[in-house]
């Protein structure tokens, strides 16, 4: 049980970030998201609508032609 708690906390510390200025709103990241955790807003900007569904596979990051998507860990504050 302790392992699941630690793993859950680590997953929650991860974040998908979209650099809005770099994003051309092509939808590739949304299309390649295997769990449909990413969706597009009304303007086509990708957003992590379902963070609990995100498996941190980095497909969105790898497929983005403009390097506008990053998946990164938040630094833990002590």
FIMAR-374777 format. One record per residue: residue number from 1; x, y, z of N, C-alpha, C in turn. Coordinates in nm, 3 decimals. Atoms other than C-alpha are relative to their C-alpha. Last residue first. Example, Ala and Ser with C-alpha at 12.3 -4.5 7.8 and 13.67 -1.06 7.14 Angstrom:
// residues 2
[lodren 2,[-0.082,-0.119,-0.006],[1.367,-0.106,0.714],[-0.077,0.109,0.073]]
[lodren 1,[0.089,-0.119,0.000],[1.230,-0.450,0.780],[0.090,0.120,0.000]]
END
This chain:
// residues 78
[lodren 78,[-0.029,0.058,-0.132],[1.076,2.091,0.129],[-0.044,0.091,0.111]]
[lodren 77,[-0.042,-0.102,-0.096],[0.919,2.179,-0.202],[0.019,-0.063,0.137]]
[lodren 76,[0.065,0.011,-0.130],[0.909,1.905,-0.459],[0.056,0.106,0.093]]
[lodren 75,[-0.097,0.015,-0.108],[1.014,2.016,-0.803],[-0.075,-0.002,0.132]]
[lodren 74,[-0.009,-0.121,-0.080],[0.737,1.954,-1.050],[0.104,-0.024,0.107]]
[lodren 73,[0.030,0.010,-0.143],[0.815,1.672,-1.281],[0.006,0.137,0.062]]
[lodren 72,[-0.111,-0.017,-0.096],[0.800,1.730,-1.652],[-0.048,-0.018,0.142]]
[lodren 71,[0.048,0.076,-0.115],[0.598,1.652,-1.962],[0.116,0.004,0.098]]
[lodren 70,[-0.099,0.066,-0.084],[0.659,1.914,-2.225],[-0.071,-0.074,0.112]]
[lodren 69,[0.052,0.081,-0.110],[0.447,2.030,-2.516],[0.117,-0.063,0.076]]
[lodren 68,[0.082,-0.084,-0.086],[0.537,2.318,-2.749],[-0.053,-0.076,0.122]]
[lodren 67,[-0.058,0.011,-0.135],[0.826,2.136,-2.916],[-0.076,0.086,0.101]]
[lodren 66,[-0.053,-0.131,-0.039],[0.692,2.261,-3.252],[0.061,0.002,0.139]]
[lodren 65,[-0.099,-0.047,0.098],[0.630,1.927,-3.423],[0.066,0.132,0.038]]
[lodren 64,[0.020,-0.143,0.027],[0.461,1.782,-3.111],[0.109,0.050,-0.096]]
[lodren 63,[0.067,-0.024,0.128],[0.483,1.402,-3.144],[-0.017,0.148,-0.035]]
[lodren 62,[-0.078,0.054,0.111],[0.741,1.340,-2.871],[-0.059,0.039,-0.136]]
[lodren 61,[-0.128,-0.072,0.007],[0.577,1.566,-2.613],[0.081,-0.043,-0.122]]
[lodren 60,[0.032,-0.137,0.039],[0.227,1.432,-2.673],[0.128,0.082,-0.021]]
[lodren 59,[0.033,0.001,0.143],[0.357,1.076,-2.666],[-0.031,0.141,-0.049]]
[lodren 58,[-0.073,-0.102,0.076],[0.521,1.148,-2.330],[-0.026,-0.003,-0.150]]
[lodren 57,[-0.070,0.073,0.106],[0.388,0.826,-2.172],[0.084,0.092,-0.088]]
[lodren 56,[-0.133,-0.061,0.015],[0.299,1.016,-1.856],[0.084,-0.072,-0.104]]
[lodren 55,[-0.095,0.102,-0.042],[0.003,0.782,-1.794],[0.144,0.049,-0.011]]
[lodren 54,[-0.131,-0.015,0.061],[-0.252,1.066,-1.803],[0.097,-0.104,0.057]]
[lodren 53,[-0.012,0.097,0.107],[-0.597,0.943,-1.701],[0.138,0.002,-0.065]]
[lodren 52,[-0.001,0.133,-0.061],[-0.586,1.123,-1.364],[0.013,-0.111,-0.105]]
[lodren 51,[-0.134,0.033,-0.047],[-0.489,1.443,-1.544],[0.010,-0.138,0.064]]
[lodren 50,[0.014,0.113,-0.090],[-0.819,1.445,-1.737],[0.138,-0.043,0.051]]
[lodren 49,[0.134,0.000,-0.058],[-0.851,1.780,-1.911],[-0.017,-0.108,0.106]]
[lodren 48,[0.007,0.127,-0.071],[-0.483,1.824,-1.983],[-0.130,-0.001,0.079]]
[lodren 47,[0.002,-0.013,-0.145],[-0.525,2.107,-2.231],[-0.011,-0.139,0.061]]
[lodren 46,[0.010,0.123,-0.078],[-0.443,2.136,-2.600],[0.006,0.028,0.150]]
[lodren 45,[-0.115,0.018,-0.087],[-0.518,2.474,-2.758],[-0.016,-0.128,0.081]]
[lodren 44,[-0.088,0.104,0.050],[-0.773,2.442,-3.036],[0.124,-0.023,0.083]]
[lodren 43,[-0.092,-0.059,0.096],[-0.950,2.772,-2.971],[0.100,-0.101,-0.057]]
[lodren 42,[0.077,-0.055,0.113],[-1.252,2.609,-2.805],[0.088,0.063,-0.107]]
[lodren 41,[0.099,-0.098,-0.042],[-1.021,2.399,-2.585],[-0.069,0.057,-0.124]]
[lodren 40,[-0.022,-0.135,0.049],[-0.855,2.085,-2.714],[-0.107,0.093,0.054]]
[lodren 39,[0.106,-0.042,0.090],[-0.834,1.757,-2.525],[0.035,0.140,-0.048]]
[lodren 38,[-0.010,-0.133,0.061],[-0.553,1.571,-2.354],[-0.121,0.024,-0.089]]
[lodren 37,[-0.012,-0.092,-0.114],[-0.629,1.277,-2.123],[0.010,0.144,-0.050]]
[lodren 36,[0.087,-0.116,0.022],[-0.754,1.082,-2.426],[-0.002,0.094,0.121]]
[lodren 35,[0.106,0.008,-0.100],[-0.580,0.769,-2.293],[-0.102,0.113,-0.012]]
[lodren 34,[0.064,0.132,-0.004],[-0.353,0.699,-2.590],[-0.115,-0.011,0.100]]
[lodren 33,[0.014,0.032,-0.142],[-0.281,1.068,-2.656],[-0.076,-0.132,0.013]]
[lodren 32,[-0.088,0.111,-0.039],[-0.182,1.064,-3.025],[-0.009,-0.036,0.148]]
[lodren 31,[0.029,0.120,0.079],[-0.477,1.272,-3.151],[0.083,-0.120,0.045]]
[lodren 30,[0.130,0.050,-0.043],[-0.446,1.530,-2.873],[-0.031,-0.132,-0.071]]
[lodren 29,[-0.017,0.052,-0.137],[-0.075,1.578,-2.939],[-0.130,-0.061,0.052]]
[lodren 28,[-0.075,0.126,0.005],[-0.137,1.609,-3.314],[0.014,-0.060,0.139]]
[lodren 27,[0.076,0.112,-0.053],[-0.411,1.869,-3.267],[0.072,-0.134,0.000]]
[lodren 26,[0.017,0.099,0.107],[-0.255,2.131,-3.497],[-0.079,-0.122,0.045]]
[lodren 25,[0.133,0.060,-0.016],[-0.302,2.412,-3.246],[-0.034,-0.099,-0.111]]
[lodren 24,[0.076,-0.044,0.118],[0.003,2.609,-3.363],[-0.138,-0.064,-0.006]]
[lodren 23,[0.100,0.095,0.049],[0.158,2.585,-3.016],[-0.076,0.058,-0.119]]
[lodren 22,[-0.063,0.089,0.099],[0.472,2.792,-2.962],[-0.101,-0.091,-0.069]]
[lodren 21,[-0.056,-0.081,0.108],[0.301,3.087,-2.788],[0.062,-0.087,-0.110]]
[lodren 20,[0.106,-0.053,0.085],[0.085,2.852,-2.579],[0.054,0.078,-0.120]]
[lodren 19,[-0.044,-0.137,0.024],[0.377,2.659,-2.435],[-0.093,0.060,-0.104]]
[lodren 18,[0.005,-0.043,0.140],[0.185,2.350,-2.328],[0.043,0.146,-0.006]]
[lodren 17,[0.003,-0.144,0.019],[0.276,2.184,-1.997],[0.000,0.032,-0.150]]
[lodren 16,[-0.008,-0.024,0.143],[0.196,1.829,-1.897],[-0.017,0.150,-0.019]]
[lodren 15,[0.089,-0.098,0.061],[0.272,1.788,-1.529],[0.023,0.004,-0.150]]
[lodren 14,[-0.028,-0.020,0.141],[0.420,1.528,-1.303],[-0.102,0.097,-0.058]]
[lodren 13,[-0.102,-0.104,0.009],[0.389,1.570,-0.926],[0.038,0.028,-0.145]]
[lodren 12,[0.066,-0.128,-0.017],[0.060,1.377,-0.933],[0.099,0.115,-0.012]]
[lodren 11,[0.077,-0.027,0.121],[0.245,1.079,-1.075],[-0.070,0.135,0.009]]
[lodren 10,[-0.095,-0.032,0.107],[0.500,1.094,-0.795],[-0.074,0.033,-0.129]]
[lodren 9,[-0.053,-0.134,-0.025],[0.226,1.114,-0.532],[0.096,0.042,-0.109]]
[lodren 8,[0.106,-0.095,0.028],[0.052,0.812,-0.683],[0.049,0.143,0.018]]
[lodren 7,[0.014,-0.007,0.145],[0.375,0.613,-0.686],[-0.107,0.102,-0.039]]
[lodren 6,[-0.117,-0.069,0.052],[0.441,0.694,-0.321],[-0.011,0.017,-0.150]]
[lodren 5,[0.011,-0.139,-0.044],[0.086,0.596,-0.224],[0.117,0.082,-0.054]]
[lodren 4,[0.101,-0.064,0.082],[0.104,0.279,-0.430],[-0.014,0.147,0.035]]
[lodren 3,[-0.057,-0.017,0.133],[0.431,0.180,-0.265],[-0.099,0.070,-0.092]]
[lodren 2,[-0.089,-0.116,-0.005],[0.285,0.240,0.081],[0.061,0.028,-0.135]]
[lodren 1,[0.083,-0.120,0.000],[0.000,0.000,0.000],[0.086,0.125,0.000]]
END
